[in-house]
């Protein structure tokens, strides 16, 4: 009797071992598939990462060049504004406060006479030639 109960227990344990062994096989297959998929995805993501790093580096270089160009343009603009302001001030001085002064910054105002008018100084006697 004791041997029969031991045999029954052994067969139950063997059955459960077979079921567990089959489950282990399934889990190993699933695990190997997942590892292959992970390796493929990892390689793809690594390639994408390298490409994106190259793009980021090229954009950084382009950004650096654009910043240098911007600084150059800003300095040129500041220099041109300064020059324009000085020339405008000198023109205003020449037009309003010349008073016969001569030298740098004081230019005599040249009167430009219209070609198509005969009497320039008399506004009421303008004669237009056709």
The first five atom37 places (N, CA, C, CB, O) and aatype in JSON, in Angstrom:
{
  "aatype": [20, 20, 20, 20, 20, 20, 20, 20, 20, 20, 20, 20, 20, 20, 20, 20, 20, 20, 20, 20, 20, 20, 20, 20, 20, 20, 20, 20, 20, 20, 20, 20, 20, 20, 20, 20, 20, 20, 20, 20, 20, 20, 20, 20, 20, 20, 20, 20, 20, 20, 20, 20, 20, 20, 20, 20, 20, 20, 20, 20, 20, 20, 20, 20, 20, 20, 20, 20, 20, 20, 20, 20, 20, 20, 20, 20, 20, 20, 20, 20, 20, 20, 20, 20, 20, 20, 20, 20, 20, 20, 20, 20, 20, 20, 20, 20, 20, 20, 20, 20, 20, 20, 20, 20, 20, 20, 20, 20, 20, 20, 20, 20, 20, 20, 20, 20, 20, 20, 20, 20, 20, 20, 20, 20, 20, 20, 20, 20, 20, 20],
  "atom_mask": [
    [1, 1, 1, 1, 1],
    [1, 1, 1, 1, 1],
    [1, 1, 1, 1, 1],
    [1, 1, 1, 1, 1],
    [1, 1, 1, 1, 1],
    [1, 1, 1, 1, 1],
    [1, 1, 1, 1, 1],
    [1, 1, 1, 1, 1],
    [1, 1, 1, 1, 1],
    [1, 1, 1, 1, 1],
    [1, 1, 1, 1, 1],
    [1, 1, 1, 1, 1],
    [1, 1, 1, 1, 1],
    [1, 1, 1, 1, 1],
    [1, 1, 1, 1, 1],
    [1, 1, 1, 1, 1],
    [1, 1, 1, 1, 1],
    [1, 1, 1, 1, 1],
    [1, 1, 1, 1, 1],
    [1, 1, 1, 1, 1],
    [1, 1, 1, 1, 1],
    [1, 1, 1, 1, 1],
    [1, 1, 1, 1, 1],
    [1, 1, 1, 1, 1],
    [1, 1, 1, 1, 1],
    [1, 1, 1, 1, 1],
    [1, 1, 1, 1, 1],
    [1, 1, 1, 1, 1],
    [1, 1, 1, 1, 1],
    [1, 1, 1, 1, 1],
    [1, 1, 1, 1, 1],
    [1, 1, 1, 1, 1],
    [1, 1, 1, 1, 1],
    [1, 1, 1, 1, 1],
    [1, 1, 1, 1, 1],
    [1, 1, 1, 1, 1],
    [1, 1, 1, 1, 1],
    [1, 1, 1, 1, 1],
    [1, 1, 1, 1, 1],
    [1, 1, 1, 1, 1],
    [1, 1, 1, 1, 1],
    [1, 1, 1, 1, 1],
    [1, 1, 1, 1, 1],
    [1, 1, 1, 1, 1],
    [1, 1, 1, 1, 1],
    [1, 1, 1, 1, 1],
    [1, 1, 1, 1, 1],
    [1, 1, 1, 1, 1],
    [1, 1, 1, 1, 1],
    [1, 1, 1, 1, 1],
    [1, 1, 1, 1, 1],
    [1, 1, 1, 1, 1],
    [1, 1, 1, 1, 1],
    [1, 1, 1, 1, 1],
    [1, 1, 1, 1, 1],
    [1, 1, 1, 1, 1],
    [1, 1, 1, 1, 1],
    [1, 1, 1, 1, 1],
    [1, 1, 1, 1, 1],
    [1, 1, 1, 1, 1],
    [1, 1, 1, 1, 1],
    [1, 1, 1, 1, 1],
    [1, 1, 1, 1, 1],
    [1, 1, 1, 1, 1],
    [1, 1, 1, 1, 1],
    [1, 1, 1, 1, 1],
    [1, 1, 1, 1, 1],
    [1, 1, 1, 1, 1],
    [1, 1, 1, 1, 1],
    [1, 1, 1, 1, 1],
    [1, 1, 1, 1, 1],
    [1, 1, 1, 1, 1],
    [1, 1, 1, 1, 1],
    [1, 1, 1, 1, 1],
    [1, 1, 1, 1, 1],
    [1, 1, 1, 1, 1],
    [1, 1, 1, 1, 1],
    [1, 1, 1, 1, 1],
    [1, 1, 1, 1, 1],
    [1, 1, 1, 1, 1],
    [1, 1, 1, 1, 1],
    [1, 1, 1, 1, 1],
    [1, 1, 1, 1, 1],
    [1, 1, 1, 1, 1],
    [1, 1, 1, 1, 1],
    [1, 1, 1, 1, 1],
    [1, 1, 1, 1, 1],
    [1, 1, 1, 1, 1],
    [1, 1, 1, 1, 1],
    [1, 1, 1, 1, 1],
    [1, 1, 1, 1, 1],
    [1, 1, 1, 1, 1],
    [1, 1, 1, 1, 1],
    [1, 1, 1, 1, 1],
    [1, 1, 1, 1, 1],
    [1, 1, 1, 1, 1],
    [1, 1, 1, 1, 1],
    [1, 1, 1, 1, 1],
    [1, 1, 1, 1, 1],
    [1, 1, 1, 1, 1],
    [1, 1, 1, 1, 1],
    [1, 1, 1, 1, 1],
    [1, 1, 1, 1, 1],
    [1, 1, 1, 1, 1],
    [1, 1, 1, 1, 1],
    [1, 1, 1, 1, 1],
    [1, 1, 1, 1, 1],
    [1, 1, 1, 1, 1],
    [1, 1, 1, 1, 1],
    [1, 1, 1, 1, 1],
    [1, 1, 1, 1, 1],
    [1, 1, 1, 1, 1],
    [1, 1, 1, 1, 1],
    [1, 1, 1, 1, 1],
    [1, 1, 1, 1, 1],
    [1, 1, 1, 1, 1],
    [1, 1, 1, 1, 1],
    [1, 1, 1, 1, 1],
    [1, 1, 1, 1, 1],
    [1, 1, 1, 1, 1],
    [1, 1, 1, 1, 1],
    [1, 1, 1, 1, 1],
    [1, 1, 1, 1, 1],
    [1, 1, 1, 1, 1],
    [1, 1, 1, 1, 1],
    [1, 1, 1, 1, 1],
    [1, 1, 1, 1, 1],
    [1, 1, 1, 1, 1],
    [1, 1, 1, 1, 1],
    [1, 1, 1, 1, 1]
  ],
  "atom_positions": [
    [[0.79, -1.17, 0.0], [0.0, 0.0, 0.0], [0.85, 1.26, 0.0], [-0.91, -0.02, 1.17], [0.58, 2.24, -0.69]],
    [[1.84, 1.19, 0.77], [2.72, 2.33, 0.86], [3.4, 2.57, -0.48], [3.76, 2.13, 1.96], [3.56, 3.72, -0.88]],
    [[3.81, 1.53, -1.16], [4.46, 1.68, -2.45], [3.5, 2.23, -3.49], [5.02, 0.35, -2.91], [3.89, 3.01, -4.36]],
    [[2.22, 1.82, -3.4], [1.23, 2.34, -4.35], [1.04, 3.84, -4.16], [-0.11, 1.61, -4.18], [0.99, 4.58, -5.14]],
    [[0.94, 4.28, -2.94], [0.75, 5.71, -2.69], [1.99, 6.51, -3.11], [0.44, 5.96, -1.21], [1.89, 7.64, -3.59]],
    [[3.16, 5.89, -2.92], [4.39, 6.56, -3.36], [4.44, 6.64, -4.89], [5.64, 5.82, -2.82], [4.87, 7.64, -5.45]],
    [[4.0, 5.54, -5.56], [3.98, 5.54, -7.03], [3.0, 6.59, -7.55], [3.61, 4.14, -7.57], [3.29, 7.29, -8.53]],
    [[1.85, 6.7, -6.9], [0.85, 7.69, -7.32], [1.42, 9.1, -7.13], [-0.47, 7.53, -6.51], [1.27, 9.95, -8.01]],
    [[2.08, 9.33, -6.01], [2.69, 10.64, -5.76], [3.77, 10.93, -6.77], [3.27, 10.71, -4.34], [3.93, 12.06, -7.24]],
    [[4.55, 9.85, -7.12], [5.64, 10.03, -8.09], [5.07, 10.38, -9.46], [6.51, 8.76, -8.19], [5.61, 11.26, -10.15]],
    [[4.01, 9.72, -9.87], [3.41, 10.02, -11.17], [2.83, 11.43, -11.19], [2.32, 8.99, -11.51], [2.94, 12.13, -12.2]],
    [[2.22, 11.84, -10.09], [1.7, 13.22, -10.01], [2.84, 14.23, -10.12], [0.92, 13.44, -8.7], [2.74, 15.24, -10.82]],
    [[3.92, 13.94, -9.41], [5.09, 14.85, -9.46], [5.69, 14.85, -10.86], [6.17, 14.42, -8.41], [6.09, 15.9, -11.36]],
    [[5.77, 13.66, -11.5], [6.29, 13.59, -12.87], [5.4, 14.37, -13.84], [6.41, 12.13, -13.32], [5.91, 15.06, -14.73]],
    [[4.09, 14.27, -13.67], [3.17, 15.01, -14.52], [3.35, 16.52, -14.34], [1.72, 14.62, -14.21], [3.4, 17.29, -15.3]],
    [[3.45, 16.92, -13.05], [3.66, 18.35, -12.81], [5.02, 18.79, -13.35], [3.54, 18.67, -11.31], [5.15, 19.92, -13.83]],
    [[6.04, 17.92, -13.27], [7.36, 18.25, -13.83], [7.28, 18.42, -15.34], [8.39, 17.16, -13.48], [7.89, 19.33, -15.89]],
    [[6.53, 17.55, -16.03], [6.36, 17.66, -17.48], [5.66, 18.97, -17.85], [5.57, 16.45, -18.02], [6.07, 19.66, -18.78]],
    [[4.61, 19.29, -17.11], [3.89, 20.53, -17.37], [4.83, 21.73, -17.15], [2.64, 20.65, -16.46], [4.86, 22.66, -17.96]],
    [[5.58, 21.69, -16.07], [6.51, 22.78, -15.79], [7.63, 22.84, -16.82], [7.11, 22.63, -14.38], [8.06, 23.93, -17.21]],
    [[8.1, 21.66, -17.28], [9.15, 21.63, -18.3], [8.63, 22.24, -19.61], [9.65, 20.19, -18.52], [9.35, 22.99, -20.27]],
    [[7.4, 21.92, -19.98], [6.81, 22.49, -21.19], [6.64, 24.0, -21.05], [5.46, 21.82, -21.49], [6.9, 24.76, -21.98]],
    [[6.2, 24.42, -19.87], [6.07, 25.86, -19.63], [7.44, 26.54, -19.72], [5.44, 26.13, -18.25], [7.56, 27.64, -20.26]],
    [[8.47, 25.87, -19.18], [9.82, 26.42, -19.25], [10.28, 26.56, -20.69], [10.81, 25.53, -18.46], [10.9, 27.56, -21.05]],
    [[9.97, 25.55, -21.54], [10.33, 25.63, -22.97], [9.65, 26.84, -23.63], [9.92, 24.32, -23.71], [10.28, 27.6, -24.37]],
    [[8.35, 27.0, -23.33], [7.61, 28.13, -23.91], [8.22, 29.46, -23.47], [6.12, 28.08, -23.5], [8.4, 30.37, -24.28]],
    [[8.53, 29.56, -22.19], [9.12, 30.79, -21.69], [10.49, 31.07, -22.3], [9.25, 30.74, -20.18], [10.83, 32.22, -22.58]],
    [[11.27, 30.0, -22.53], [12.58, 30.18, -23.18], [12.42, 30.65, -24.61], [13.37, 28.86, -23.15], [13.15, 31.53, -25.07]],
    [[11.44, 30.07, -25.33], [11.2, 30.51, -26.7], [10.77, 31.98, -26.73], [10.14, 29.63, -27.37], [11.27, 32.77, -27.53]],
    [[9.84, 32.31, -25.87], [9.36, 33.69, -25.81], [10.51, 34.62, -25.44], [8.2, 33.83, -24.8], [10.65, 35.7, -26.01]],
    [[11.32, 34.2, -24.48], [12.45, 35.02, -24.04], [13.46, 35.21, -25.17], [13.14, 34.37, -22.83], [13.98, 36.31, -25.36]],
    [[13.74, 34.15, -25.93], [14.71, 34.28, -27.03], [14.14, 35.2, -28.12], [15.05, 32.88, -27.63], [14.88, 36.01, -28.68]],
    [[12.84, 35.08, -28.41], [12.24, 35.98, -29.4], [12.31, 37.43, -28.93], [10.76, 35.58, -29.67], [12.63, 38.33, -29.71]],
    [[12.01, 37.63, -27.68], [12.06, 38.99, -27.14], [13.47, 39.54, -27.14], [11.48, 39.04, -25.73], [13.68, 40.72, -27.39]],
    [[14.46, 38.68, -26.86], [15.85, 39.14, -26.9], [16.25, 39.52, -28.32], [16.8, 38.05, -26.36], [16.94, 40.52, -28.52]],
    [[15.83, 38.72, -29.31], [16.14, 39.05, -30.7], [15.48, 40.36, -31.11], [15.69, 37.92, -31.64], [16.09, 41.21, -31.76]],
    [[14.21, 40.51, -30.72], [13.51, 41.75, -31.05], [14.15, 42.94, -30.33], [12.01, 41.65, -30.66], [14.28, 44.02, -30.9]],
    [[14.56, 42.72, -29.1], [15.24, 43.79, -28.35], [16.56, 44.16, -29.01], [15.49, 43.37, -26.9], [16.88, 45.34, -29.13]],
    [[17.32, 43.14, -29.45], [18.61, 43.42, -30.1], [18.39, 44.2, -31.4], [19.37, 42.11, -30.39], [19.13, 45.13, -31.7]],
    [[17.37, 43.81, -32.17], [17.08, 44.51, -33.43], [16.64, 45.94, -33.15], [15.99, 43.76, -34.24], [17.11, 46.88, -33.79]],
    [[15.74, 46.11, -32.19], [15.28, 47.46, -31.84], [16.42, 48.31, -31.3], [14.15, 47.39, -30.81], [16.51, 49.5, -31.59]],
    [[17.29, 47.69, -30.5], [18.42, 48.43, -29.94], [19.37, 48.9, -31.03], [19.17, 47.56, -28.92], [19.84, 50.03, -30.99]],
    [[19.64, 48.03, -32.01], [20.52, 48.41, -33.11], [19.9, 49.55, -33.92], [20.81, 47.2, -34.02], [20.58, 50.5, -34.3]],
    [[18.58, 49.43, -34.18], [17.9, 50.48, -34.94], [17.93, 51.81, -34.18], [16.44, 50.07, -35.24], [18.2, 52.86, -34.77]],
    [[17.65, 51.76, -32.89], [17.67, 52.98, -32.09], [19.07, 53.57, -31.98], [17.11, 52.71, -30.7], [19.24, 54.79, -31.95]],
    [[20.07, 52.7, -31.93], [21.45, 53.19, -31.87], [21.81, 53.92, -33.16], [22.43, 52.02, -31.63], [22.46, 54.97, -33.12]],
    [[21.4, 53.37, -34.31], [21.65, 54.04, -35.59], [20.93, 55.39, -35.65], [21.2, 53.15, -36.77], [21.5, 56.39, -36.08]],
    [[19.68, 55.39, -35.22], [18.93, 56.66, -35.21], [19.59, 57.67, -34.28], [17.47, 56.42, -34.77], [19.64, 58.86, -34.59]],
    [[20.08, 57.2, -33.16], [20.75, 58.09, -32.21], [22.0, 58.69, -32.83], [21.1, 57.34, -30.93], [22.26, 59.89, -32.67]],
    [[22.78, 57.88, -33.54], [23.98, 58.39, -34.2], [23.62, 59.43, -35.26], [24.77, 57.25, -34.84], [24.27, 60.47, -35.36]],
    [[22.57, 59.15, -36.04], [22.14, 60.1, -37.06], [21.69, 61.42, -36.43], [21.01, 59.51, -37.91], [22.03, 62.5, -36.9]],
    [[20.91, 61.3, -35.35], [20.43, 62.51, -34.68], [21.58, 63.29, -34.05], [19.4, 62.15, -33.61], [21.57, 64.52, -34.06]],
    [[22.58, 62.58, -33.51], [23.75, 63.27, -32.96], [24.5, 64.03, -34.05], [24.69, 62.27, -32.28], [24.97, 65.14, -33.83]],
    [[24.6, 63.42, -35.24], [25.27, 64.11, -36.35], [24.47, 65.35, -36.76], [25.44, 63.16, -37.55], [25.05, 66.4, -37.03]],
    [[23.14, 65.21, -36.82], [22.3, 66.36, -37.17], [22.44, 67.47, -36.13], [20.83, 65.94, -37.3], [22.55, 68.64, -36.47]],
    [[22.44, 67.08, -34.85], [22.57, 68.07, -33.78], [23.92, 68.78, -33.89], [22.42, 67.41, -32.39], [24.0, 69.99, -33.72]],
    [[24.96, 68.02, -34.16], [26.29, 68.64, -34.28], [26.35, 69.59, -35.47], [27.37, 67.56, -34.42], [26.92, 70.68, -35.37]],
    [[25.76, 69.18, -36.6], [25.76, 70.08, -37.77], [24.93, 71.34, -37.48], [25.2, 69.36, -39.02], [25.3, 72.43, -37.9]],
    [[23.82, 71.17, -36.76], [23.01, 72.34, -36.41], [23.74, 73.25, -35.42], [21.67, 71.9, -35.81], [23.59, 74.47, -35.48]],
    [[24.53, 72.67, -34.53], [25.32, 73.49, -33.61], [26.36, 74.31, -34.37], [26.02, 72.6, -32.56], [26.55, 75.49, -34.09]],
    [[27.02, 73.66, -35.33], [28.02, 74.38, -36.13], [27.34, 75.49, -36.93], [28.76, 73.41, -37.08], [27.86, 76.61, -37.0]],
    [[26.19, 75.18, -37.53], [25.45, 76.19, -38.29], [25.01, 77.34, -37.39], [24.24, 75.57, -38.99], [25.09, 78.51, -37.77]],
    [[24.54, 76.99, -36.19], [24.12, 78.01, -35.23], [25.3, 78.89, -34.83], [23.5, 77.35, -33.99], [25.16, 80.11, -34.72]],
    [[26.45, 78.28, -34.63], [27.65, 79.05, -34.27], [28.02, 80.01, -35.39], [28.83, 78.11, -33.96], [28.35, 81.17, -35.14]],
    [[27.97, 79.53, -36.63], [28.28, 80.39, -37.78], [27.28, 81.53, -37.9], [28.3, 79.58, -39.07], [27.65, 82.67, -38.17]],
    [[26.0, 81.21, -37.69], [24.98, 82.25, -37.77], [25.16, 83.3, -36.67], [23.59, 81.63, -37.69], [24.94, 84.49, -36.9]],
    [[25.55, 82.85, -35.47], [25.79, 83.81, -34.39], [26.97, 84.72, -34.71], [26.03, 83.06, -33.07], [26.94, 85.92, -34.44]],
    [[28.03, 84.13, -35.3], [29.17, 84.96, -35.7], [28.75, 85.98, -36.76], [30.31, 84.08, -36.24], [29.13, 87.15, -36.69]],
    [[27.96, 85.52, -37.74], [27.47, 86.45, -38.77], [26.59, 87.53, -38.17], [26.69, 85.68, -39.86], [26.67, 88.69, -38.56]],
    [[25.75, 87.15, -37.21], [24.88, 88.12, -36.55], [25.7, 89.16, -35.8], [23.93, 87.41, -35.58], [25.39, 90.35, -35.86]],
    [[26.74, 88.73, -35.1], [27.59, 89.69, -34.39], [28.26, 90.64, -35.36], [28.65, 88.95, -33.55], [28.36, 91.84, -35.1]],
    [[28.73, 90.1, -36.5], [29.37, 90.94, -37.51], [28.39, 91.95, -38.08], [29.96, 90.08, -38.64], [28.72, 93.12, -38.25]],
    [[27.18, 91.49, -38.38], [26.16, 92.39, -38.95], [25.77, 93.45, -37.93], [24.92, 91.58, -39.39], [25.58, 94.62, -38.29]],
    [[25.65, 93.06, -36.66], [25.3, 94.04, -35.63], [26.39, 95.09, -35.47], [25.05, 93.34, -34.29], [26.09, 96.27, -35.33]],
    [[27.65, 94.66, -35.51], [28.73, 95.65, -35.39], [28.77, 96.56, -36.61], [30.09, 94.94, -35.22], [29.01, 97.76, -36.48]],
    [[28.53, 95.98, -37.82], [28.47, 96.82, -39.03], [27.32, 97.8, -38.95], [28.34, 95.94, -40.29], [27.45, 98.97, -39.33]],
    [[26.17, 97.33, -38.46], [25.01, 98.2, -38.33], [25.28, 99.34, -37.35], [23.79, 97.4, -37.89], [24.91, 100.48, -37.61]],
    [[25.91, 99.01, -36.23], [26.23, 100.05, -35.26], [27.19, 101.08, -35.86], [26.83, 99.44, -33.98], [27.03, 102.28, -35.65]],
    [[28.18, 100.6, -36.6], [29.13, 101.52, -37.23], [28.42, 102.39, -38.27], [30.29, 100.74, -37.89], [28.67, 103.59, -38.35]],
    [[27.54, 101.8, -39.06], [26.82, 102.57, -40.07], [25.87, 103.58, -39.44], [26.05, 101.64, -40.99], [25.74, 104.7, -39.93]],
    [[25.22, 103.19, -38.35], [24.34, 104.14, -37.68], [25.13, 105.32, -37.15], [23.59, 103.46, -36.53], [24.7, 106.47, -37.26]],
    [[26.3, 105.01, -36.57], [27.13, 106.1, -36.05], [27.54, 107.03, -37.2], [28.4, 105.53, -35.33], [27.48, 108.25, -37.05]],
    [[27.94, 106.46, -38.33], [28.34, 107.27, -39.47], [27.17, 108.08, -39.99], [28.91, 106.38, -40.58], [27.32, 109.26, -40.31]],
    [[26.01, 107.46, -40.08], [24.83, 108.18, -40.57], [24.45, 109.31, -39.62], [23.65, 107.22, -40.75], [24.08, 110.4, -40.07]],
    [[24.52, 109.06, -38.32], [24.17, 110.11, -37.37], [25.15, 111.28, -37.49], [24.17, 109.55, -35.93], [24.73, 112.44, -37.43]],
    [[26.43, 110.98, -37.65], [27.43, 112.06, -37.77], [27.2, 112.84, -39.05], [28.87, 111.49, -37.75], [27.23, 114.07, -39.04]],
    [[26.96, 112.14, -40.15], [26.77, 112.86, -41.41], [25.48, 113.68, -41.36], [26.74, 111.88, -42.61], [25.43, 114.78, -41.91]],
    [[24.44, 113.16, -40.73], [23.21, 113.93, -40.6], [23.44, 115.16, -39.73], [22.1, 113.06, -40.01], [22.91, 116.23, -40.04]],
    [[24.2, 115.04, -38.68], [24.48, 116.19, -37.81], [25.28, 117.23, -38.57], [25.23, 115.76, -36.55], [25.01, 118.43, -38.46]],
    [[26.27, 116.79, -39.34], [27.07, 117.75, -40.12], [26.22, 118.45, -41.18], [28.26, 117.05, -40.78], [26.37, 119.65, -41.4]],
    [[25.33, 117.7, -41.83], [24.45, 118.34, -42.81], [23.56, 119.37, -42.15], [23.6, 117.28, -43.53], [23.37, 120.47, -42.68]],
    [[23.0, 119.04, -41.0], [22.15, 119.99, -40.3], [22.93, 121.23, -39.91], [21.53, 119.34, -39.06], [22.45, 122.36, -40.05]],
    [[24.15, 121.03, -39.4], [24.99, 122.19, -39.05], [25.28, 123.04, -40.27], [26.29, 121.73, -38.41], [25.21, 124.27, -40.19]],
    [[25.63, 122.42, -41.39], [25.94, 123.17, -42.6], [24.74, 123.97, -43.08], [26.4, 122.23, -43.71], [24.89, 125.1, -43.55]],
    [[23.54, 123.39, -42.96], [22.37, 124.09, -43.46], [21.92, 125.22, -42.53], [21.24, 123.12, -43.66], [21.45, 126.25, -43.0]],
    [[22.06, 125.04, -41.23], [21.48, 125.99, -40.31], [22.48, 126.93, -39.64], [20.73, 125.26, -39.26], [22.12, 128.06, -39.29]],
    [[23.69, 126.51, -39.46], [24.65, 127.35, -38.71], [25.98, 127.46, -39.43], [24.87, 126.78, -37.31], [27.03, 127.34, -38.8]],
    [[25.96, 127.68, -40.71], [27.21, 127.79, -41.45], [27.86, 129.15, -41.2], [26.97, 127.58, -42.94], [29.03, 129.2, -40.83]],
    [[27.14, 130.23, -41.38], [27.57, 131.62, -41.14], [28.95, 131.94, -41.71], [27.57, 131.89, -39.65], [29.75, 132.64, -41.09]],
    [[29.21, 131.43, -42.87], [30.44, 131.78, -43.55], [31.68, 131.08, -43.02], [30.64, 133.24, -43.46], [32.8, 131.45, -43.39]],
    [[31.54, 130.1, -42.2], [32.71, 129.38, -41.67], [33.25, 128.47, -42.75], [32.35, 128.57, -40.4], [32.52, 128.0, -43.62]],
    [[34.55, 128.24, -42.68], [35.19, 127.39, -43.67], [36.02, 126.35, -42.94], [36.07, 128.22, -44.64], [36.44, 126.55, -41.8]],
    [[36.24, 125.24, -43.61], [37.05, 124.17, -43.03], [36.3, 122.85, -43.09], [37.43, 124.5, -41.59], [35.27, 122.71, -43.75]],
    [[36.85, 121.89, -42.36], [36.21, 120.57, -42.34], [34.86, 120.66, -41.67], [37.1, 119.54, -41.61], [34.71, 121.31, -40.63]],
    [[33.88, 120.03, -42.25], [32.56, 120.04, -41.66], [31.72, 121.22, -42.06], [32.67, 119.99, -40.2], [30.52, 121.24, -41.8]],
    [[32.31, 122.22, -42.69], [31.57, 123.4, -43.13], [31.72, 123.52, -44.63], [32.06, 124.69, -42.41], [32.76, 123.94, -45.13]],
    [[30.68, 123.16, -45.34], [30.7, 123.2, -46.79], [29.69, 124.25, -47.21], [30.37, 121.8, -47.42], [28.58, 124.33, -46.69]],
    [[30.1, 125.04, -48.17], [29.17, 126.06, -48.66], [28.03, 125.37, -49.4], [29.89, 127.09, -49.58], [28.24, 124.4, -50.13]],
    [[26.85, 125.89, -49.2], [25.67, 125.31, -49.81], [25.62, 125.72, -51.27], [24.39, 125.73, -49.06], [25.64, 126.91, -51.6]],
    [[25.54, 124.74, -52.12], [25.46, 125.01, -53.54], [24.0, 125.09, -53.93], [26.19, 123.93, -54.36], [23.2, 124.2, -53.63]],
    [[23.65, 126.17, -54.62], [22.27, 126.35, -55.07], [22.13, 125.66, -56.41], [21.89, 127.86, -55.17], [22.92, 125.87, -57.33]],
    [[21.11, 124.84, -56.5], [20.84, 124.14, -57.74], [19.67, 124.85, -58.42], [20.53, 122.61, -57.49], [18.57, 124.92, -57.88]],
    [[19.96, 125.36, -59.6], [18.94, 126.1, -60.33], [18.22, 125.15, -61.28], [19.57, 127.28, -61.1], [18.84, 124.33, -61.95]],
    [[16.91, 125.27, -61.33], [16.17, 124.43, -62.26], [16.47, 124.82, -63.7], [14.66, 124.52, -62.0], [16.61, 126.0, -64.02]],
    [[16.58, 123.84, -64.52], [16.94, 124.08, -65.92], [15.76, 124.64, -66.71], [17.43, 122.79, -66.56], [15.96, 125.44, -67.62]],
    [[14.55, 124.24, -66.38], [13.39, 124.63, -67.18], [12.78, 125.96, -66.76], [12.35, 123.55, -67.1], [11.69, 126.3, -67.24]],
    [[13.42, 126.74, -65.9], [12.87, 128.04, -65.48], [13.84, 129.16, -65.88], [12.63, 128.06, -63.93], [15.06, 129.05, -65.75]],
    [[13.25, 130.23, -66.38], [14.08, 131.34, -66.83], [14.4, 132.28, -65.69], [13.39, 132.1, -67.95], [15.57, 132.64, -65.52]],
    [[13.42, 132.71, -64.9], [13.64, 133.63, -63.79], [13.51, 132.85, -62.49], [12.62, 134.82, -63.84], [12.4, 132.52, -62.06]],
    [[14.61, 132.56, -61.88], [14.62, 131.7, -60.7], [14.26, 132.48, -59.45], [15.97, 131.04, -60.54], [13.54, 131.96, -58.6]],
    [[14.74, 133.69, -59.32], [14.58, 134.44, -58.09], [13.21, 135.04, -57.9], [15.57, 135.5, -58.04], [12.87, 135.43, -56.78]],
    [[12.41, 135.14, -58.93], [11.1, 135.77, -58.82], [10.02, 134.69, -58.92], [10.92, 136.85, -59.93], [9.7, 134.23, -60.02]],
    [[9.45, 134.28, -57.78], [8.49, 133.19, -57.84], [7.21, 133.52, -58.58], [8.14, 132.76, -56.46], [6.57, 132.62, -59.13]],
    [[6.81, 134.79, -58.62], [5.56, 135.1, -59.3], [5.74, 135.17, -60.81], [4.98, 136.41, -58.79], [4.75, 135.16, -61.54]],
    [[6.97, 135.23, -61.29], [7.22, 135.36, -62.72], [7.81, 134.08, -63.31], [8.16, 136.53, -62.98], [8.62, 134.13, -64.24]],
    [[7.43, 132.95, -62.78], [7.96, 131.7, -63.33], [7.47, 131.51, -64.76], [7.54, 130.48, -62.45], [6.28, 131.61, -65.04]],
    [[8.38, 131.24, -65.64], [8.03, 130.95, -67.02], [8.54, 129.55, -67.31], [8.63, 132.02, -68.03], [9.73, 129.27, -67.22]],
    [[7.63, 128.72, -67.66], [8.02, 127.35, -67.95], [8.21, 127.19, -69.44], [6.98, 126.34, -67.43], [7.34, 127.55, -70.24]],
    [[9.35, 126.65, -69.78], [9.58, 126.41, -71.21], [9.14, 124.99, -71.54], [11.09, 126.63, -71.59], [9.38, 124.04, -70.79]],
    [[8.5, 124.88, -72.66], [7.98, 123.59, -73.07], [8.85, 122.94, -74.05], [6.63, 123.71, -73.61], [8.55, 121.83, -74.5]]
  ]
}
